[in-house]
Amino acid sequence: MRALHLDFQRAHRPWSWLGAAVLLAGIAALGLAGYDYQVVSGQMQAWELRADRLARESARRAPPAAALSDAAARKQVLEVQQANIVVRELAVPWAALFRAVDASGANGIALLALEPDTRKATVKISGEAKDLEALLAYVTELARQEAFGAVLLQGHQVQRDVPEHPLRFSVLAQWKRTAP
């Protein structure tokens, strides 16, 4: 095997032409980048000055905002409250609620009314059931629906004046805000 020769004191080599050319190209690129930075910085400063001037001119030309009277302020507050009510009603997951009520429909149940309360996120379901077993099955099925959180039977009453003696009932169901 050949002996390995290590030269720790290598003689200083002169610069190579290739290394010098790469160094000069790097310096030239750095100079061009610096020049472009100066040009863009100057343009940006000019645009900022122009934007400030235009903002001052438009502020000078704009009429001052009139202070609202008490009656106008109350009217504006009322309008905002009404708009919030509309937004709350539009945010109700109606399709999911109707699907859940429809999917819970059992034999012997007739729905009479759905009364949503958007503030409390509840819906009052009124109806008639042929007997207590059908009513309890309906309430249990409503409670299984993913759209509803708590489902409570508020009350029921036997209709003695009707021949079949159906149960008139009222169920309160709280819907989940993120109903599917």
C-alpha positions in Angstrom: 0.0 0.0 0.0 1.1 3.5 -0.8 2.1 5.9 2.0 -0.2 8.9 2.5 1.6 12.2 2.1 0.0 15.2 4.0 1.2 18.7 3.2 0.3 21.0 6.1 2.4 23.9 4.9 1.3 24.3 1.4 2.9 27.1 -0.5 0.7 30.1 -1.2 -1.0 29.7 -4.6 -1.7 32.7 -6.8 -5.3 33.7 -7.4 -7.0 31.7 -10.1 -8.8 33.6 -12.9 -12.0 31.8 -12.3 -12.1 32.8 -8.6 -11.4 36.4 -9.4 -14.1 36.5 -12.1 -16.7 35.0 -9.6 -15.6 37.6 -7.0 -16.0 40.5 -9.5 -19.4 39.2 -10.6 -20.6 39.0 -7.0 -19.4 42.6 -6.3 -21.2 43.8 -9.4 -24.4 42.0 -8.5 -24.2 43.5 -5.0 -23.8 47.0 -6.5 -26.8 46.5 -8.8 -29.0 45.2 -5.9 -28.0 48.3 -3.8 -28.8 50.6 -6.7 -32.2 49.0 -7.2 -33.0 49.2 -3.5 -32.2 52.9 -3.6 -34.5 53.5 -6.6 -37.4 51.5 -5.2 -37.0 53.1 -1.8 -37.2 56.5 -3.3 -40.3 55.6 -5.3 -42.0 54.2 -2.3 -41.2 57.3 -0.3 -42.7 59.5 -3.0 -45.9 57.4 -3.1 -46.2 57.6 0.7 -45.9 61.4 0.6 -48.5 61.5 -2.2 -50.9 59.3 -0.2 -50.5 61.4 2.9 -51.2 64.6 0.9 -54.3 63.0 -0.6 -55.5 61.9 2.8 -55.1 65.4 4.2 -56.9 66.9 1.2 -59.8 64.5 1.5 -60.1 65.1 5.3 -60.2 68.8 4.6 -63.0 68.4 2.0 -65.1 65.9 3.9 -67.9 67.4 5.9 -67.6 66.9 9.7 -69.8 64.2 11.1 -72.9 65.6 12.8 -73.5 64.6 16.4 -76.6 62.5 16.8 -79.5 63.8 18.8 -80.8 61.7 21.7 -83.8 60.6 19.6 -81.6 59.7 16.6 -79.2 57.8 18.8 -82.1 55.8 20.3 -83.5 55.1 16.9 -80.1 53.9 15.7 -79.7 51.6 18.8 -83.2 50.2 18.0 -82.3 49.6 14.4 -79.1 47.8 15.5 -81.1 45.6 17.9 -83.6 44.7 15.2 -80.7 43.9 12.8 -79.2 41.6 15.5 -82.5 39.8 15.8 -82.7 39.2 12.1 -79.1 37.9 12.0 -79.8 35.6 14.9 -82.8 34.2 13.1 -80.8 33.7 9.9 -78.1 31.8 11.8 -80.6 29.2 13.1 -79.8 25.8 11.5 -83.4 25.5 10.1 -82.7 22.6 7.7 -81.1 20.5 10.4 -83.9 21.2 12.9 -86.6 20.3 10.4 -84.8 17.1 9.5 -84.4 16.1 13.1 -88.1 16.8 13.8 -89.1 14.9 10.7 -86.8 12.0 11.4 -88.3 11.7 14.9 -91.9 11.3 13.6 -93.5 8.2 15.0 -96.8 6.5 14.4 -99.6 8.1 16.5 -98.0 11.6 16.6 -99.5 14.6 15.0 -97.5 17.9 15.2 -99.5 21.0 15.6 -96.9 23.8 16.0 -93.2 24.5 16.1 -92.3 27.7 18.0 -88.6 28.6 17.8 -87.0 31.0 20.3 -83.8 32.2 18.8 -82.5 33.9 21.9 -82.7 30.7 24.0 -81.9 28.4 21.1 -85.0 26.4 21.8 -88.0 25.1 19.9 -91.3 24.4 21.5 -93.1 21.5 19.7 -96.8 21.1 20.3 -98.8 18.1 19.1 -101.1 15.3 19.8 -100.3 11.6 20.5 -102.7 8.7 20.4 -101.4 7.4 23.8 -98.7 7.9 26.4 -96.5 5.2 24.9 -96.4 6.9 21.5 -95.6 10.3 23.2 -92.8 8.9 25.3 -91.3 7.1 22.2 -91.5 10.4 20.3 -89.7 12.3 23.1 -87.0 9.6 23.3 -86.5 9.7 19.6 -86.2 13.5 19.6 -83.5 13.3 22.3 -81.5 10.9 20.2 -81.3 13.4 17.3 -77.9 15.1 16.9 -79.4 18.5 16.3 -80.9 18.7 19.8 -79.2 18.9 23.1 -81.8 18.7 25.9 -85.3 17.6 25.1 -87.9 18.0 27.9 -91.6 17.1 28.0 -93.2 20.3 29.3 -96.6 18.9 29.7 -99.4 16.7 28.5 -103.2 16.6 28.9 -105.8 14.1 27.9 -108.4 15.5 25.5 -111.6 14.2 27.0 -113.8 16.0 24.6 -112.4 14.2 21.5 -113.6 10.6 21.0 -110.2 8.9 20.9 -109.0 10.8 23.9 -105.6 11.9 22.5 -102.9 13.4 24.5 -102.1 17.0 23.7 -98.4 17.6 24.6 -95.7 20.3 24.6 -92.0 19.5 24.2 -89.2 21.9 24.6 -86.0 21.0 22.7 -82.8 23.0 22.8 -80.9 22.9 19.6 -77.1 22.7 19.3 -75.6 25.9 17.8 -73.5 23.7 15.6 -76.2 21.5 14.3 -75.1 19.2 11.4 
